[in-house]
Amino acid sequence: VWLWTGNGSCAQRWKVATVGAPAPAPSPNPTPQPGATKARIGINNGTGYNSTPAYVDGAIARMNQLGVKVVRMGVDGVNGRSVGAGFNWAARDYVVDAYRRAGIEVHAVISFRGHVDGGDDATWKRNWENFARNVLTHYRGKLSYYIIDNETDLSYGGGQLGIQEPAKVVDFNRIAFQVARSVDGSIRIESSPATSPFTDYNKRMLDAGLAQYCDVVGTH
């Protein structure tokens, strides 16, 4: 579910939902947001972690058969995990270019837990800012929609990959949002999606200011 922000309306609707009140009924003919795709259905087909040409081309063929024109893709395998570390774009470039040739819009996931090295808090944030800036700059004009991490209320191995405090998640979203605005004002940022909209975790992220640092509040 993607909830659009704008003039505070997204945060207001979200807060109503999190306290259990009925959510507003969707408009039968919603007004498209600036830069938004007309597509309403997308797919996560594994081309984040499997970037081999045979798999990617097969995934695109299946999407074309289904008429699906939006894909969720992790920006995996590009390295650049710390400030000064090199990037390797070749495999990810193949995936992005293949989707673009097929007319498929990519919603790209960049992860402050999985894509960069941590360490102390300041180092982690510097590595994250560096990674986000390099990715968004490299794909400027090709990718215009980014999702910040995935289900930060779930652990993917403990430590840096573990569940993160909502206020910390908001801080990492802030960094990515500010990077996006400095690289290209047309880039849209979807906030870190949690496992469900109706959780105290989501409410705590919103109370910590999440809606200020995204164009779309994400949830699963």
TORDRENNU-575936 format. One record per residue (C-alpha): x, y, z. Coordinates in nm, 3 decimals. Layout:
% residues N
@x X&y Y&z Z .
...
% end
This chain:
% residues 220
@x 0.000&y 0.000&z 0.000 .
@x 0.144&y 0.337&z -0.099 .
@x 0.005&y 0.644&z 0.076 .
@x 0.086&y 0.975&z -0.090 .
@x 0.203&y 1.269&z 0.118 .
@x 0.120&y 1.627&z 0.031 .
@x 0.024&y 1.931&z 0.236 .
@x 0.027&y 1.718&z 0.548 .
@x -0.264&y 1.505&z 0.428 .
@x -0.071&y 1.177&z 0.430 .
@x 0.048&y 1.218&z 0.785 .
@x -0.302&y 1.313&z 0.896 .
@x -0.461&y 1.011&z 0.727 .
@x -0.190&y 0.781&z 0.860 .
@x -0.233&y 0.895&z 1.218 .
@x -0.606&y 0.833&z 1.194 .
@x -0.536&y 0.482&z 1.072 .
@x -0.283&y 0.400&z 1.342 .
@x -0.521&y 0.477&z 1.628 .
@x -0.783&y 0.247&z 1.483 .
@x -1.031&y 0.495&z 1.340 .
@x -1.178&y 0.415&z 0.998 .
@x -0.949&y 0.520&z 0.716 .
@x -1.094&y 0.764&z 0.463 .
@x -1.258&y 0.596&z 0.166 .
@x -1.038&y 0.612&z -0.145 .
@x -1.151&y 0.830&z -0.428 .
@x -1.295&y 0.625&z -0.715 .
@x -1.091&y 0.839&z -0.955 .
@x -0.784&y 0.957&z -0.763 .
@x -0.588&y 1.246&z -0.905 .
@x -0.246&y 1.124&z -1.029 .
@x 0.044&y 1.272&z -0.835 .
@x 0.315&y 1.463&z -1.024 .
@x 0.557&y 1.219&z -1.182 .
@x 0.357&y 0.915&z -1.074 .
@x 0.311&y 0.615&z -1.296 .
@x -0.045&y 0.535&z -1.403 .
@x 0.017&y 0.174&z -1.304 .
@x -0.149&y 0.055&z -0.984 .
@x 0.008&y -0.293&z -0.958 .
@x 0.376&y -0.377&z -0.921 .
@x 0.583&y -0.685&z -0.846 .
@x 0.890&y -0.786&z -0.647 .
@x 1.050&y -1.054&z -0.864 .
@x 1.394&y -1.104&z -0.713 .
@x 1.605&y -0.907&z -0.959 .
@x 1.768&y -0.729&z -0.667 .
@x 1.966&y -1.033&z -0.558 .
@x 1.965&y -1.216&z -0.895 .
@x 2.099&y -0.987&z -1.167 .
@x 2.205&y -1.254&z -1.418 .
@x 2.087&y -1.164&z -1.770 .
@x 1.894&y -1.488&z -1.819 .
@x 1.696&y -1.438&z -1.497 .
@x 1.635&y -1.068&z -1.561 .
@x 1.523&y -1.120&z -1.919 .
@x 1.293&y -1.404&z -1.812 .
@x 1.142&y -1.191&z -1.535 .
@x 1.073&y -0.910&z -1.780 .
@x 0.911&y -1.150&z -2.025 .
@x 0.677&y -1.274&z -1.751 .
@x 0.596&y -0.918&z -1.644 .
@x 0.508&y -0.830&z -2.004 .
@x 0.277&y -1.132&z -2.021 .
@x 0.101&y -1.009&z -1.708 .
@x 0.096&y -0.645&z -1.816 .
@x 0.280&y -0.539&z -1.500 .
@x 0.479&y -0.220&z -1.550 .
@x 0.624&y -0.145&z -1.205 .
@x 0.894&y -0.348&z -1.029 .
@x 1.050&y -0.332&z -0.684 .
@x 1.426&y -0.389&z -0.710 .
@x 1.701&y -0.383&z -0.448 .
@x 2.015&y -0.194&z -0.547 .
@x 2.221&y -0.495&z -0.443 .
@x 2.574&y -0.591&z -0.541 .
@x 2.712&y -0.246&z -0.622 .
@x 2.960&y -0.243&z -0.329 .
@x 3.052&y 0.107&z -0.202 .
@x 2.981&y -0.003&z 0.154 .
@x 3.194&y 0.265&z 0.317 .
@x 3.330&y 0.610&z 0.239 .
@x 3.612&y 0.571&z -0.010 .
@x 3.516&y 0.218&z -0.116 .
@x 3.473&y 0.158&z -0.486 .
@x 3.146&y 0.082&z -0.663 .
@x 3.082&y -0.187&z -0.923 .
@x 2.784&y -0.086&z -1.135 .
@x 2.798&y -0.331&z -1.425 .
@x 2.550&y -0.597&z -1.311 .
@x 2.300&y -0.348&z -1.167 .
@x 2.325&y -0.129&z -1.477 .
@x 2.223&y -0.426&z -1.689 .
@x 1.907&y -0.474&z -1.481 .
@x 1.813&y -0.106&z -1.479 .
@x 1.872&y -0.064&z -1.853 .
@x 1.674&y -0.381&z -1.931 .
@x 1.376&y -0.255&z -1.735 .
@x 1.395&y 0.084&z -1.901 .
@x 1.403&y -0.071&z -2.249 .
@x 1.092&y -0.267&z -2.155 .
@x 0.910&y 0.045&z -2.033 .
@x 0.899&y -0.082&z -1.674 .
@x 0.925&y 0.169&z -1.390 .
@x 1.171&y 0.069&z -1.117 .
@x 1.109&y 0.137&z -0.750 .
@x 1.459&y 0.088&z -0.611 .
@x 1.531&y -0.021&z -0.255 .
@x 1.842&y 0.116&z -0.085 .
@x 1.914&y -0.020&z 0.261 .
@x 2.098&y 0.151&z 0.545 .
@x 2.108&y -0.187&z 0.719 .
@x 2.211&y -0.413&z 0.432 .
@x 2.400&y -0.199&z 0.180 .
@x 2.655&y -0.021&z 0.400 .
@x 2.895&y -0.096&z 0.683 .
@x 2.797&y 0.025&z 1.025 .
@x 3.030&y 0.072&z 1.318 .
@x 2.963&y 0.364&z 1.549 .
@x 2.658&y 0.576&z 1.476 .
@x 2.847&y 0.860&z 1.308 .
@x 3.040&y 0.624&z 1.079 .
@x 2.724&y 0.437&z 0.986 .
@x 2.553&y 0.761&z 0.888 .
@x 2.851&y 0.883&z 0.685 .
@x 2.865&y 0.551&z 0.498 .
@x 2.491&y 0.568&z 0.435 .
@x 2.502&y 0.926&z 0.305 .
@x 2.790&y 0.831&z 0.078 .
@x 2.611&y 0.523&z -0.057 .
@x 2.283&y 0.706&z -0.114 .
@x 2.451&y 0.999&z -0.287 .
@x 2.653&y 0.775&z -0.519 .
@x 2.356&y 0.558&z -0.614 .
@x 2.117&y 0.847&z -0.672 .
@x 2.380&y 1.037&z -0.871 .
@x 2.477&y 0.734&z -1.080 .
@x 2.115&y 0.663&z -1.173 .
@x 2.002&y 1.024&z -1.208 .
@x 1.768&y 1.042&z -1.505 .
@x 1.715&y 0.664&z -1.498 .
@x 1.563&y 0.593&z -1.156 .
@x 1.329&y 0.838&z -0.991 .
@x 1.170&y 0.638&z -0.707 .
@x 1.356&y 0.499&z -0.407 .
@x 1.240&y 0.300&z -0.104 .
@x 1.446&y 0.333&z 0.214 .
@x 1.523&y -0.011&z 0.355 .
@x 1.261&y -0.279&z 0.415 .
@x 1.055&y -0.378&z 0.719 .
@x 1.282&y -0.225&z 0.981 .
@x 1.058&y -0.378&z 1.247 .
@x 1.193&y -0.722&z 1.148 .
@x 1.538&y -0.861&z 1.222 .
@x 1.747&y -0.991&z 0.934 .
@x 2.028&y -1.123&z 1.152 .
@x 2.068&y -0.903&z 1.459 .
@x 2.300&y -0.611&z 1.525 .
@x 2.298&y -0.367&z 1.235 .
@x 2.056&y -0.598&z 1.052 .
@x 1.826&y -0.619&z 1.350 .
@x 1.515&y -0.424&z 1.444 .
@x 1.595&y -0.053&z 1.461 .
@x 1.442&y 0.203&z 1.692 .
@x 1.182&y 0.416&z 1.508 .
@x 1.365&y 0.743&z 1.578 .
@x 1.685&y 0.600&z 1.428 .
@x 1.495&y 0.482&z 1.119 .
@x 1.358&y 0.834&z 1.077 .
@x 1.710&y 0.976&z 1.099 .
@x 1.835&y 0.749&z 0.820 .
@x 1.529&y 0.840&z 0.612 .
@x 1.611&y 1.208&z 0.669 .
@x 1.963&y 1.157&z 0.533 .
@x 1.837&y 0.984&z 0.217 .
@x 1.561&y 1.239&z 0.164 .
@x 1.803&y 1.530&z 0.190 .
@x 2.044&y 1.357&z -0.048 .
@x 1.761&y 1.305&z -0.298 .
@x 1.660&y 1.670&z -0.285 .
@x 2.020&y 1.778&z -0.346 .
@x 2.074&y 1.536&z -0.636 .
@x 1.746&y 1.575&z -0.826 .
@x 1.430&y 1.737&z -0.696 .
@x 1.212&y 1.506&z -0.906 .
@x 1.324&y 1.192&z -0.719 .
@x 1.052&y 1.049&z -0.495 .
@x 1.134&y 0.883&z -0.165 .
@x 0.917&y 0.616&z -0.005 .
@x 0.978&y 0.585&z 0.367 .
@x 1.094&y 0.263&z 0.530 .
@x 0.794&y 0.029&z 0.503 .
@x 0.706&y -0.167&z 0.815 .
@x 0.533&y -0.505&z 0.819 .
@x 0.187&y -0.357&z 0.879 .
@x 0.027&y -0.013&z 0.891 .
@x -0.159&y -0.082&z 1.216 .
@x 0.133&y -0.108&z 1.456 .
@x 0.275&y 0.096&z 1.740 .
@x 0.607&y 0.088&z 1.551 .
@x 0.457&y 0.285&z 1.262 .
@x 0.295&y 0.531&z 1.498 .
@x 0.629&y 0.588&z 1.670 .
@x 0.803&y 0.652&z 1.337 .
@x 0.538&y 0.907&z 1.242 .
@x 0.554&y 1.068&z 1.585 .
@x 0.930&y 1.101&z 1.530 .
@x 0.869&y 1.302&z 1.211 .
@x 0.883&y 1.038&z 0.936 .
@x 0.634&y 1.215&z 0.709 .
@x 0.868&y 1.516&z 0.685 .
@x 1.133&y 1.306&z 0.513 .
@x 0.949&y 1.127&z 0.236 .
@x 0.713&y 1.180&z -0.055 .
@x 0.532&y 0.853&z 0.010 .
@x 0.477&y 0.680&z 0.345 .
@x 0.536&y 0.311&z 0.282 .
@x 0.386&y 0.009&z 0.454 .
@x 0.338&y -0.360&z 0.388 .
% end
